[in-house]
């Protein structure tokens, strides 16, 4: 090996190492920014979905109230409460 090349080899290795490290740092910073942007988008979507879920829970509780169910049973299905003469009491048999 050439003596002059042998003398500059550690410096060349150091330059290559520093350049590689610099490129890796820039890539890591870019990846960090990309992932942070993706996190922000997903956080906004989660918040929107939570608002939708809350709205749907309120809507479900509104549609399933006893008064609403009774109103629909009477109006659309023609159901009614039984008169006392139509009621039957069923007593379970005693088990030995």
C-alpha positions in Angstrom: 0.0 0.0 0.0 1.2 3.5 -0.8 2.6 5.2 2.3 0.8 8.5 1.6 -2.5 6.6 1.2 -1.8 4.7 4.5 -1.3 8.0 6.2 -4.6 9.5 4.9 -6.7 6.3 5.4 -7.8 7.1 9.0 -8.9 10.5 7.8 -10.8 9.1 4.9 -12.5 6.6 7.1 -13.4 9.4 9.5 -14.9 11.5 6.7 -17.0 8.6 5.4 -18.2 7.8 8.9 -19.1 11.4 9.6 -21.0 11.7 6.2 -22.8 8.5 6.9 -23.8 9.7 10.4 -25.0 13.1 8.9 -27.1 11.3 6.3 -28.6 9.0 9.0 -29.4 12.0 11.2 -31.2 13.8 8.4 -33.1 10.6 7.5 -34.1 10.1 11.2 -35.3 13.7 11.4 -37.3 13.4 8.2 -38.8 10.1 9.5 -39.7 11.7 12.8 -41.5 14.6 11.1 -43.4 12.2 8.8 -44.5 10.0 11.8 -45.5 13.0 13.8 -47.7 14.3 10.9 -49.2 10.8 10.7 -49.8 10.8 14.4 -51.6 14.2 14.2 -53.8 12.9 11.4 -54.7 9.8 13.3 -55.4 11.8 16.5 -57.8 14.1 14.7 -59.5 11.0 13.2 -59.8 9.4 16.6 -61.3 12.6 18.1 -63.8 12.8 15.2 -64.8 9.1 15.7 -65.2 9.6 19.5 -67.6 12.5 18.7 -69.5 10.3 16.3 -69.6 7.5 18.9 -71.0 9.8 21.5 -73.6 11.2 19.2 -74.7 7.6 18.2 -74.9 6.6 21.9 -77.2 9.6 22.6 -79.3 8.8 19.5 -79.6 5.1 20.5 -80.7 6.1 24.0 -83.2 8.5 22.6 -84.7 5.9 20.2 -84.9 3.2 22.8 -86.7 5.0 25.6 -89.6 3.1 27.1 -92.0 5.9 26.0 -90.8 5.7 22.4 -91.0 1.9 22.3 -94.5 2.0 23.7 -95.6 4.7 21.3 -94.3 2.7 18.3 -96.0 -0.5 19.7 -99.3 1.2 20.0 -99.2 3.2 16.8 -97.5 1.0 14.2 -98.1 -2.4 15.6 -101.6 -1.9 17.1 -100.5 -3.3 20.5 -102.2 -2.4 23.7 -101.9 -3.2 27.4 -104.0 -6.2 28.5 -107.1 -5.6 30.5 -107.2 -7.3 33.9 -109.5 -10.1 32.6 -106.8 -11.1 30.1 -104.0 -11.5 32.7 -103.0 -15.0 33.9 -100.7 -15.6 36.9 -98.3 -18.5 36.3 -96.9 -20.0 39.4 -93.9 -22.3 39.0 -94.2 -25.8 40.4 -92.3 -26.6 43.6 -89.4 -28.8 43.0 -88.8 -31.7 45.4 
